[in-house]
Amino acid sequence: MEAHDNPRLTRPKTILVATNLSDLPRLMPFALHMASESGARLQLVHALSISAEFTADATGMPYYNRHEVLSEAENMLEPWCVRARKLGLECVAIVRDGQPAVREIIEVINHSHPDRLILGTRSLGRLGRLLLGSVAEQVLRSANLPVFTIGPEAHLEEHGNRQPAILFATTLGEDHQANAALACQFATAQGARLVMLHVLPALHERQTNGYDALFETITYELHQLAHKISAGSRTNVEIKVAHGNPADQILAEASAIQAHLIVMGAADHSVFDSITHDRTVCRVLAQASCPVLSLHGSTAQRLQNQTEAVAAH
């Protein structure tokens, strides 16, 4: 598989930032950095929740004040638009209401066809569940495009002269080849090293029978995959096989290589439909110190088909 570039994936023309306003200081440094790399147009969208459209008067009685809420949201978004324009970037703010917030965001996606979506996550709750909020969770489930989630621990770092690194965590399940190829495209476009990680269950003495053979099989599959996706490119693909808790190992490896991006492929109806129940995904999204790129299986395959079509012409 000779390496080819999908411009819409690696050099987006439009980046959509879905914000609840409180996460703007966390999301926008990443959004501005990504947009500056490709000269992308930024769209900042905030969808009003029903509860936000009501306020209380002096007697404590709620009343509808749509104009006040819209104005406040626009005033919070505008300074970031100004900052983007000073960097030479086109940036518009969109505040929507009138129907459920998820529908408003999906409508913006369907109308403007952005190349990527940036979305904020919160943190782990007392029960270890990711507190995405109903809007963010439904957008993750519904958006058929690359989604970059920015957790509360994420921060933008300057790499200086150090080569950037991308971590691709894979179960070698459905659509793993398409996901790996897209991760390699990102690495090639950014001059980054790509580390492919597969995590096996924790190794105990009573489980040693067959583990050596399993380790060799997984390692062989990863090397074959690395050779396939990196053919024709200058990307350095490294292979890692670890034992233990998947979330622990993914976060530890991301920290060890100082990853600036984690790529996690997800088959449709698995990660996003059960995101509050998948502790691996929850912990990585909530605790990663860098953005996490999540791809539906159908999204990954569609992007890979686009890449192959571009290469064919």
MONOR-V772879 format. One record per pair of residues at least 4 apart in sequence whose C-alpha atoms are under 8 Angstrom apart, sorted by the first residue. I is the first residue (numbers start at 1). GAP is how many residues later the second one is. Records with the same first field share a line. If there is no record, write none. Layout:
# MONOR-V772879
I = GAP, GAP
This chain:
# MONOR-V772879
1 = 227, 228, 229, 230, 231
2 = 226, 227, 228, 229, 230, 231
3 = 182, 226, 227, 228, 229, 230
4 = 181, 303, 304, 307
5 = 5, 180, 184, 302, 306
6 = 4, 5, 179, 297, 298, 300, 301, 304
7 = 4, 5
8 = 4, 5, 107
9 = 106, 107, 177, 294
10 = 175, 176, 179
11 = 26, 27, 29
12 = 23, 26, 28, 102, 103, 104
13 = 25, 26, 27, 28, 101, 102
14 = 26, 27, 28, 29, 99, 100, 101, 102
15 = 16, 20, 25, 26, 27, 28, 99, 100, 101, 102, 103
16 = 26, 27, 28, 29, 93, 98, 99, 100, 101, 102
17 = 10, 14, 25, 26, 27, 28, 100, 101, 102
18 = 26, 27, 28, 87, 99, 100, 101, 102
19 = 4, 5, 25, 26, 27, 100, 101
20 = 4, 26, 27
21 = 25, 52, 55, 56
23 = 4, 97
24 = 4
25 = 4
26 = 4, 94, 124, 126, 128, 129
27 = 4, 91, 92, 93, 123
28 = 4, 52
29 = 4, 127
30 = 4, 126
31 = 4, 11, 87
32 = 4, 52
33 = 4
34 = 4, 6
35 = 4, 5, 6, 7, 54
36 = 4, 51, 53
39 = 50
40 = 49, 50
41 = 48, 49, 50
42 = 47, 48, 49, 50
43 = 48, 49, 50, 51
44 = 33, 47, 48, 49, 50
45 = 48, 49, 50, 51, 60
46 = 27, 48, 49, 50, 59
47 = 48, 49, 50, 54, 55, 57, 58
48 = 4, 5, 47, 48, 49, 53
49 = 4, 48, 51, 52
50 = 4, 50
52 = 17
53 = 11, 12, 13, 16
54 = 8, 9, 10, 11, 12
55 = 7, 8, 9, 10
56 = 4, 5, 6, 7
57 = 4, 5, 6
65 = 4
66 = 4
67 = 4
68 = 4
69 = 4
70 = 4, 25
71 = 4
72 = 4
73 = 4, 22
74 = 4, 19, 20, 21
75 = 4
76 = 4
77 = 4, 16
78 = 4, 15
79 = 4
80 = 4
81 = 4, 10, 11, 12
82 = 4
83 = 4
84 = 4, 5, 6, 7
85 = 4, 5, 6
96 = 5, 8
97 = 4, 7
99 = 4, 5
100 = 4
101 = 4, 34
102 = 4, 33, 34, 36, 37
103 = 4
104 = 4
105 = 4, 34
106 = 4, 33, 36, 37
107 = 4
108 = 4, 5
109 = 4, 5, 34
115 = 30, 31
116 = 29, 30, 31, 32
117 = 28, 29, 30, 31
118 = 29, 30, 31, 32
119 = 17, 28, 29, 30, 31
120 = 16, 29, 30, 31, 32
121 = 9, 10, 11, 15, 28, 29, 30, 31, 164, 165
122 = 8, 9, 10, 29, 30, 164
123 = 7, 8, 9, 28, 29, 163, 164
124 = 4, 5, 6, 7, 158, 159, 162
125 = 4, 5, 6
128 = 151, 155
129 = 147, 148, 150, 153
130 = 145, 146, 152, 153, 155, 156
131 = 145
132 = 4, 5
133 = 4
134 = 4
135 = 4
136 = 4
137 = 4, 135, 138
138 = 4
139 = 4
140 = 7, 132
141 = 131, 132
143 = 4
144 = 152, 154, 155
145 = 150, 151, 154
146 = 147, 148, 149, 150, 153
147 = 146, 147, 148
148 = 143, 144, 145, 146
149 = 136, 142, 143, 144, 145
150 = 4, 135, 140, 141, 142
151 = 134, 135, 136, 137, 138, 139, 140
152 = 134, 135
153 = 133, 134, 135, 136, 137
154 = 133, 134, 135, 136, 137
155 = 134, 135
156 = 134
157 = 103
159 = 4, 5
163 = 28, 29, 30
164 = 26, 27, 28, 29, 94, 95, 96
165 = 22, 27, 28, 29, 30, 92, 93, 94, 95, 96
166 = 17, 21, 26, 27, 28, 29, 93, 94, 95, 96, 97
167 = 27, 28, 29, 30, 86, 87, 92, 94, 95, 96
168 = 12, 15, 26, 27, 28, 29, 94, 95, 96
169 = 27, 28, 29, 81, 93, 94, 95, 96
170 = 6, 26, 27, 28, 94, 95
171 = 5, 27, 28
172 = 4, 5, 26
174 = 93, 123
175 = 4, 90, 92, 122, 125, 126
176 = 4, 89
177 = 4, 48
178 = 4, 122, 123, 126
179 = 4, 85, 86, 116, 118, 121, 122
180 = 4, 45, 49
181 = 4, 48, 123
182 = 4, 118, 121, 122
183 = 4, 11, 80
184 = 4, 10, 45, 46, 51
185 = 4
186 = 4, 6
187 = 4, 5, 6, 7, 48
188 = 4, 45, 46, 47
191 = 44
192 = 43, 44
193 = 42, 43, 44, 45
194 = 41, 42, 43, 44
195 = 42, 43, 44, 45
196 = 26, 41, 42, 43, 44
197 = 42, 43, 44, 45, 53
198 = 20, 42, 43, 44
199 = 42, 43, 44, 45, 46, 47, 50
200 = 41, 42, 43, 44, 46
201 = 42, 43, 44, 45
202 = 41, 42, 43
203 = 4, 5, 40, 41
204 = 4
207 = 4
208 = 4
210 = 4
211 = 4
212 = 4
213 = 4
214 = 4
215 = 4, 26
216 = 4
217 = 4
218 = 4, 23
219 = 4, 20, 21, 22
220 = 4
221 = 4
222 = 4, 17
223 = 4, 16
224 = 4
225 = 4
226 = 4, 11, 12, 13
227 = 4
230 = 4, 5, 6, 7
242 = 7
243 = 6
244 = 4, 5
245 = 4
246 = 4, 34
247 = 4, 32, 33, 34, 36, 37
248 = 4
249 = 4
250 = 4, 34
251 = 4, 33, 36, 37
252 = 4
253 = 4
254 = 4, 5, 8, 34
255 = 4, 34
259 = 31
260 = 30, 31
261 = 29, 30, 31, 32
262 = 28, 29, 30, 31
263 = 29, 30, 31
264 = 28, 29, 30, 31
265 = 29, 30, 31, 32, 35
266 = 4, 5, 6, 28, 29, 30, 31
267 = 4, 29, 30, 31
268 = 4, 28, 29, 30
269 = 4, 5
270 = 4, 5
271 = 4, 7, 10
274 = 4
275 = 4, 6, 7
276 = 6
277 = 5
278 = 4
279 = 4
280 = 4
281 = 4
282 = 4
283 = 4, 5
284 = 4, 8
285 = 7
288 = 4
295 = 4, 5
296 = 4
297 = 4
298 = 4
299 = 4
300 = 4
301 = 4
302 = 4
303 = 4
304 = 4
305 = 4
306 = 4
307 = 4
308 = 4
309 = 4
